[in-house]
Amino acid sequence: MYKYVEKLIENKKKGEIKRLGTLFSTKNKNYFYDTGTGKVVELDNDGLKIMKCLFDEEIVIKNVEELICLSTRDNVHKFNQEIKEYKILQGKEPQKFYSANYYENFENKVENELEQIILELTGKCNLRCKYCIYNDAYIYNRSFNNYDMTQEIAKAGVDYLYEHSRNSKKKAITFYGGEPLIKFDLLKWTIDYARKLFKDDVAFSLTTNLTLVTEDIASYFGTVPNLTVVASLDGPEIIQNKCRVYADGRETFIDAIRGLKLITEKMRDNDTSSIMINAVYTPPYSMEGIHSIMEFFDSLDFLPENIGVQITYPTSGSYEVKNDYEIKDERDKNPLWEWIKEATKEKSLTTEKNRKYATSMFNALTRIHNRFLVDEPVDYYPFHSCCIPGVRRLYINSEGNFYVCEKIGDSPSIGDVRNGINIKNVKDYYIDGYNKNMINTCKNCWAIRLCHSCYVDRYDTKGFRQGFSFNSCDNEREAVKNELILYHSLLENNPEKIAEISKIEIF
């Protein structure tokens, strides 16, 4: 009679119930997110009481009769029927991560669907930003070096993209470093070569600290179609100069602003190109600090109207903080998230202010909106937010070696420009290795289908790094729950805003 409830009680006894989903609440309603199906079910007071009994570790329930004593027989019967009807709370225990793109279709996708190469033009940089993932204090990544990419390797990288992107709708070349403008001549040569090869069927992007921009460089950028310049600028002078300094300690604000002005002036008439600003927000953290950064960028009247500004925190572990405002995890103090919540209260999600600053908000809402959703549980689980190695992007360092991503740093290579993708390395390290090492960590986690994590911070040169912080998992679950709350708060109060999500263009 109570088949489904009895199963839940057994799960609770085994310590396996938490993987089935999570409870969350908005100001007005209570919900349950179901891991197995992706469904979100609204709970009435009786349902909530039963759920709390099942999911609270401090409440011991040996059998159905004990649960009935904590509720009522009618409520438990109704609850059992609803589990059956909605096919929730029946998620199958994960055995491995699976996607057809990683198994049945992998080699074909690697061969024909490469979308982006990232060329490390140089390991040199003229700055020593205090939170940079390449600084000496950050042990999980390489340090700056004196290696420069040769024209031969750059050409081979572009040729590889051309030969392996036959079925790709998008093709892109990104320039990385160090500071890529140190090798501007090579950057220019590569763009010109790629345009001859791809015609207009390729996009370009680069990330620069702006300090090396000259009028000639800016003028050239103005002639390049489909170019995105990501400008690293943290905010007003006092904020920029706190962490973004030259190798000799000098301040960078004046030179960075000069470079930004030059780029915006020369690229203003280039209809196919764009500029983005990436600002890293460092302690002390406060809403006032967030607003001061926004006010600064709003005051720059030379910036184009459609510019996007992304404000982020330093990568965890890359910036040593010695004050009381340090975010040990983002649950403690997160002004960016508080701003996001305030932004959703505006009349529309797509106000100019929101479009300018709230990339994170749009990403959070679309992630929940487009989540995995099926009628009944299936037995496969995704590779979190991992890109398919060698398909979504391919990082090529200055020596011509292939890596999964520019953000991972020191990790096992997956090939080189001379020999192509090493399928064995991909499968050993990033498919089988990831499965073997992460599935036991993740199999009892309710957020396994919504997790933002990927290969970043999981590897060193020898392979999977066992010593990553499990605190990051707690932070991840908290972040996902916040996204669920935000989305369903909007759904309750302003459902028309949810309808806007599919129309939002992310910068």
C-alpha positions in Angstrom: 0.0 0.0 0.0 2.9 2.3 0.8 5.4 0.9 -1.7 7.0 4.2 -2.7 7.2 5.6 0.8 8.7 2.4 2.1 11.4 2.7 -0.5 12.1 6.2 0.6 12.4 5.1 4.3 14.9 2.5 3.2 16.9 5.1 1.3 16.9 7.3 4.4 18.2 4.4 6.5 21.1 3.9 4.0 21.9 7.6 3.9 21.0 7.7 0.2 17.9 9.9 0.3 19.6 13.2 -0.2 20.6 12.3 -3.8 16.9 12.2 -4.7 16.4 16.0 -4.6 16.3 19.0 -2.4 13.7 21.2 -0.6 13.8 24.9 -1.2 11.5 27.9 -0.5 10.7 31.3 -1.9 9.0 33.9 0.3 5.6 32.5 -0.6 5.9 28.8 -1.5 7.7 25.6 -0.7 9.1 23.3 -3.4 11.0 20.1 -4.1 13.5 19.7 -6.9 13.6 16.1 -8.1 17.0 14.9 -9.3 15.7 12.0 -11.3 13.4 13.9 -13.6 14.4 17.6 -13.1 10.8 18.4 -12.1 10.0 21.0 -9.5 6.9 20.2 -7.4 5.1 22.7 -5.2 4.5 21.3 -1.7 1.5 22.0 0.5 2.0 22.1 4.3 1.2 18.4 4.7 3.6 17.4 1.9 6.3 19.7 3.3 6.0 18.2 6.8 6.5 14.6 5.4 9.4 15.7 3.2 11.1 17.3 6.2 10.7 14.1 8.2 12.3 12.2 5.4 15.1 14.5 4.6 16.0 15.7 8.1 19.0 13.6 9.2 18.1 14.1 12.9 14.7 12.5 12.5 14.9 8.7 12.7 12.1 6.8 10.9 12.2 3.0 11.0 9.0 2.2 9.2 5.8 3.7 7.6 3.9 3.6 10.9 6.4 5.9 12.5 6.0 8.3 9.6 2.2 8.1 10.0 2.6 9.0 13.6 4.5 12.2 12.6 1.8 13.1 10.1 -1.4 11.2 9.4 -2.4 8.1 7.6 -4.3 10.0 4.9 -1.4 12.4 4.3 1.1 9.5 3.9 -1.3 7.7 1.6 -1.8 10.9 -0.5 2.0 11.4 -0.6 2.6 7.8 -1.8 0.1 8.3 -4.6 1.7 11.6 -5.7 5.1 9.9 -5.9 3.6 7.4 -8.2 1.7 9.9 -10.3 4.5 12.4 -10.7 7.2 9.8 -10.9 9.4 11.7 -8.5 11.7 10.6 -5.7 12.7 7.6 -7.7 16.0 8.7 -9.2 18.4 5.9 -10.0 21.7 5.7 -8.3 24.4 7.1 -10.7 26.9 4.5 -11.9 28.8 6.7 -14.3 28.6 9.9 -16.2 27.3 9.4 -19.7 26.6 11.3 -22.9 26.5 9.9 -26.4 28.8 12.7 -27.4 31.5 11.3 -25.1 31.1 7.7 -26.3 29.3 6.8 -29.5 29.8 10.2 -31.2 33.1 11.3 -29.7 35.7 10.6 -32.4 33.4 11.9 -35.1 32.8 15.1 -33.3 36.6 15.6 -32.6 37.3 15.0 -36.3 34.6 17.3 -37.7 33.0 19.6 -35.1 35.8 21.6 -33.5 34.4 25.1 -32.8 37.2 27.1 -31.2 40.9 27.2 -30.8 42.6 29.3 -28.2 46.2 30.3 -29.1 48.6 31.1 -26.3 50.7 33.6 -28.3 53.1 34.1 -25.4 53.7 33.1 -21.8 54.9 36.6 -21.1 52.9 39.4 -19.4 53.9 43.0 -18.6 51.6 43.0 -15.6 51.6 41.1 -12.3 48.0 41.2 -11.2 47.7 40.0 -7.6 44.8 37.6 -8.2 46.1 36.2 -11.5 45.8 32.4 -11.8 49.4 32.5 -13.2 50.9 34.2 -10.2 53.4 32.3 -8.2 51.2 32.0 -5.1 48.5 30.0 -7.1 49.9 26.5 -7.0 47.3 24.9 -9.3 48.4 26.6 -12.5 51.6 27.4 -14.5 53.5 30.6 -13.9 54.4 33.2 -16.5 57.2 32.1 -18.8 59.3 33.4 -21.7 57.9 31.1 -24.4 56.5 32.7 -27.6 54.5 30.9 -30.2 56.0 30.8 -33.6 54.3 31.6 -36.9 54.6 28.0 -37.9 52.7 26.8 -34.8 50.0 29.5 -35.2 49.5 28.5 -38.8 49.3 24.8 -37.9 46.7 25.7 -35.2 44.5 27.6 -37.7 44.9 24.8 -40.3 43.8 22.3 -37.7 40.7 24.3 -37.0 39.9 24.6 -40.7 40.4 20.9 -41.2 38.3 19.8 -38.2 35.4 22.2 -38.2 33.6 20.9 -41.3 30.3 20.4 -39.5 30.6 23.3 -37.0 28.1 26.1 -37.2 30.5 28.4 -35.2 34.2 28.8 -35.8 36.3 31.0 -33.6 39.9 31.8 -32.9 40.9 33.3 -29.5 44.2 34.9 -28.6 45.5 34.3 -25.1 48.6 34.8 -23.1 50.3 36.1 -20.9 49.4 39.3 -22.6 48.7 38.6 -26.3 49.5 42.1 -27.5 53.1 41.4 -26.7 53.0 39.4 -29.9 50.8 41.7 -31.8 52.6 41.1 -35.1 51.9 37.4 -34.8 48.3 38.1 -33.8 47.8 40.3 -36.9 49.4 37.7 -39.2 47.2 34.9 -37.8 44.0 36.9 -38.2 45.0 37.9 -41.8 45.9 34.3 -42.6 42.7 32.9 -41.1 40.5 35.4 -43.0 42.0 34.2 -46.3 41.3 30.6 -45.3 37.9 31.0 -43.7 36.7 34.1 -45.5 34.1 35.7 -43.2 33.2 32.3 -41.6 35.2 32.8 -38.5 35.1 35.0 -35.4 38.0 36.3 -33.4 38.5 37.3 -29.8 41.3 38.3 -27.5 41.7 39.3 -23.8 44.0 42.2 -23.1 45.0 44.3 -20.1 44.8 47.4 -22.5 48.2 48.8 -21.5 50.0 48.0 -24.7 47.3 49.3 -27.0 48.6 51.8 -29.6 46.8 53.8 -32.2 48.0 51.4 -34.9 46.8 48.4 -33.0 43.4 50.0 -32.3 43.1 51.0 -36.0 43.8 47.5 -37.1 41.1 46.1 -34.7 38.7 48.5 -36.3 39.2 46.7 -39.7 38.7 43.2 -38.4 35.2 41.7 -38.8 33.6 39.6 -36.1 36.2 40.6 -33.5 35.5 40.7 -29.8 38.0 42.5 -27.5 37.7 41.5 -23.9 39.2 44.4 -21.9 40.4 43.6 -18.4 39.7 46.7 -16.3 38.6 46.4 -12.7 36.9 49.8 -12.2 37.9 53.3 -11.0 41.6 54.2 -10.4 41.7 53.2 -6.7 40.3 49.8 -7.5 42.3 49.2 -10.7 45.6 50.1 -9.1 45.0 48.0 -6.0 45.7 44.7 -7.8 46.4 45.4 -11.5 50.0 46.5 -11.5 53.0 46.3 -13.8 55.7 43.7 -13.1 57.8 46.5 -11.5 54.8 47.5 -9.2 53.8 50.7 -11.1 50.1 51.6 -11.4 48.2 50.7 -14.6 45.0 52.8 -14.6 46.0 55.7 -16.8 47.5 53.4 -19.5 44.5 51.0 -19.4 42.0 53.8 -19.8 44.0 55.3 -22.7 44.0 51.9 -24.4 40.3 51.4 -23.8 39.5 54.9 -25.3 41.6 54.1 -28.4 39.9 50.7 -29.0 36.4 52.1 -28.6 37.2 55.1 -30.9 38.6 52.9 -33.7 36.1 50.1 -33.4 33.0 52.3 -33.1 32.1 52.0 -36.8 32.8 48.2 -37.0 29.2 46.9 -36.9 30.3 43.2 -36.6 32.7 43.6 -33.7 32.3 44.4 -30.0 34.0 45.2 -26.8 33.4 43.5 -23.4 34.9 44.5 -20.1 35.8 42.0 -17.4 36.2 43.5 -13.9 37.5 41.4 -11.1 36.0 42.4 -7.8 38.4 42.0 -4.8 37.8 42.5 -1.0 36.6 44.3 1.0 33.2 43.1 -0.4 30.1 45.2 -0.1 27.1 46.3 -2.2 28.7 49.8 -2.1 31.8 48.4 -3.8 29.7 46.8 -6.6 27.8 50.1 -7.1 31.0 52.1 -7.3 32.3 49.9 -10.1 29.0 50.2 -12.0 28.9 53.9 -11.5 32.4 54.2 -12.9 31.7 52.4 -16.1 28.4 54.3 -16.5 30.4 57.5 -16.3 32.6 56.6 -19.2 30.7 58.4 -22.0 33.0 57.1 -24.7 31.9 53.5 -24.2 29.4 52.1 -26.7 25.9 51.6 -25.6 25.8 47.9 -26.2 28.9 47.1 -24.1 28.8 44.3 -21.7 30.5 44.5 -18.3 31.1 41.2 -16.4 32.0 41.5 -12.7 33.5 38.4 -11.2 35.4 37.4 -8.0 39.0 36.2 -8.1 39.5 32.5 -8.7 39.4 30.7 -5.4 42.9 30.3 -4.0 44.5 32.8 -6.4 44.3 35.8 -4.1 45.5 35.9 -0.6 43.2 38.0 1.5 44.1 39.1 5.0 41.0 40.9 6.3 37.7 40.1 7.8 35.8 40.5 4.5 37.3 37.5 2.7 34.7 35.3 1.1 35.7 31.9 2.4 32.7 30.6 0.5 30.1 32.5 -1.4 27.4 31.7 1.2 28.9 34.1 3.7 28.9 37.3 1.9 28.1 37.6 -1.8 27.2 41.1 -2.9 27.2 40.1 -6.6 24.4 37.7 -5.9 22.5 40.3 -3.8 22.7 42.7 -6.8 21.4 40.0 -9.1 18.4 39.5 -6.8 17.7 43.2 -6.8 18.1 43.4 -10.6 15.3 40.8 -11.1 12.9 43.1 -9.3 13.1 45.7 -12.1 10.3 46.0 -14.5 12.1 44.0 -17.2 15.1 41.7 -17.2 16.3 43.3 -20.4 16.7 46.8 -19.2 19.8 48.5 -20.4 21.3 48.3 -16.9 20.6 44.6 -16.6 21.9 43.8 -20.1 25.1 45.7 -19.4 26.0 44.1 -16.1 24.0 40.9 -15.4 25.6 38.2 -17.5 25.6 36.1 -14.4 21.9 36.7 -13.8 21.0 35.7 -17.3 23.2 32.6 -17.1 21.6 31.5 -13.8 18.1 31.9 -15.0 18.6 30.2 -18.4 20.4 27.3 -16.7 17.3 26.5 -14.6 14.9 27.3 -17.4 16.7 24.9 -19.8 17.5 22.3 -17.2 17.3 18.5 -17.8 13.6 17.6 -17.6 11.9 14.3 -18.3 8.6 12.6 -17.4 10.3 9.7 -15.5 13.8 9.0 -14.2 16.6 7.9 -16.5 19.8 6.1 -15.5 22.3 8.4 -17.1 23.8 11.6 -15.7 25.8 14.4 -17.5 29.5 15.2 -17.3 28.5 18.2 -15.2 29.3 21.4 -17.2 32.4 19.8 -18.9 33.0 20.7 -22.5 33.6 17.8 -24.8 37.4 17.7 -25.0 38.7 18.9 -28.3 35.3 20.0 -29.6 33.8 23.0 -27.8 37.3 24.5 -27.5 40.9 23.5 -27.9 43.7 25.3 -26.1 47.0 25.4 -28.0 50.0 26.5 -25.9 53.0 28.4 -27.3 54.8 25.1 -27.9 51.9 23.7 -30.0 50.6 21.2 -27.4 46.8 20.7 -27.1 44.9 21.1 -23.8 41.3 20.9 -22.9 41.0 24.5 -21.7 43.0 27.6 -21.0 41.6 27.7 -17.5 42.9 24.3 -16.4 46.6 25.1 -16.5 48.9 22.3 -15.8 47.0 19.2 -17.0 47.6 16.2 -19.2 48.0 17.1 -22.9 45.5 15.8 -25.4 47.7 16.1 -28.5 49.6 18.6 -30.5 49.5 20.5 -33.8 51.8 17.9 -35.5 49.9 14.8 -34.6 46.4 16.0 -33.8 44.1 14.9 -30.9 45.4 12.0 -28.8 42.1 10.1 -28.4 43.6 7.7 -25.9 44.7 10.6 -23.6 41.2 12.1 -23.8 39.5 8.9 -22.9 42.0 7.9 -20.2 42.2 11.2 -18.4 39.0 13.2 -19.2 36.4 10.5 -19.8 37.3 7.3 -17.9 39.5 9.1 -15.4 36.9 11.8 -14.6 34.2 9.1 -14.3 36.4 6.9 -12.0 37.3 9.8 -9.7 34.2 11.9 -9.6 31.3 9.5 -9.6 31.7 8.4 -6.0 31.9 12.0 -5.0 28.8 12.9 -6.9 26.6 9.9 -6.8 24.8 11.0 -3.6 24.5 14.7 -4.6 21.1 16.1 -5.5 22.7 18.7 -7.7 24.5 16.3 -10.0 22.4 17.4 -13.1 22.7 21.1 -12.3 26.3 21.3 -11.2 28.4 24.1 -12.8 31.7 22.3 -12.1 34.0 21.0 -14.9 37.6 19.9 -15.4 39.0 23.2 -13.9 40.7 22.7 -10.6 40.5 18.9 -10.9 43.8 18.2 -12.7 47.6 18.5 -12.6 50.2 17.3 -15.0 49.8 13.7 -13.8 46.1 13.5 -14.2 43.1 13.9 -11.8 44.1 15.8 -8.7 42.7 14.0 -5.7 43.2 16.9 -3.3 40.6 19.3 -4.5 38.4 21.0 -1.9 35.1 19.4 -1.1 34.1 22.8 0.3 33.6 23.8 -3.3 30.9 21.2 -3.6 29.0 22.8 -0.6 29.3 26.1 -2.3 28.1 24.7 -5.6 25.0 23.2 -4.0 24.2 26.5 -2.3 24.7 28.4 -5.6 22.3 26.0 -7.5 19.7 26.2 -4.7 19.9 30.1 -5.0 19.3 29.8 -8.7 16.3 27.6 -8.1 14.9 30.1 -5.6 15.5 33.1 -7.9 13.9 31.4 -10.9 10.8 30.3 -9.0 10.4 33.6 -7.3 10.2 35.2 -10.7 7.8 32.4 -11.9 5.5 33.2 -9.0 5.5 37.0 -9.1 6.5 37.9 -12.7 6.0 35.0 -15.1 6.3 37.4 -18.0 10.0 37.9 -17.1 10.6 34.1 -17.5 9.2 34.4 -21.0 11.9 36.9 -21.8 14.7 34.4 -21.0 14.6 32.7 -24.3 15.0 36.0 -26.1 18.0 37.2 -24.0 21.3 37.5 -25.9 24.2 36.8 -23.6 27.3 39.0 -24.0 
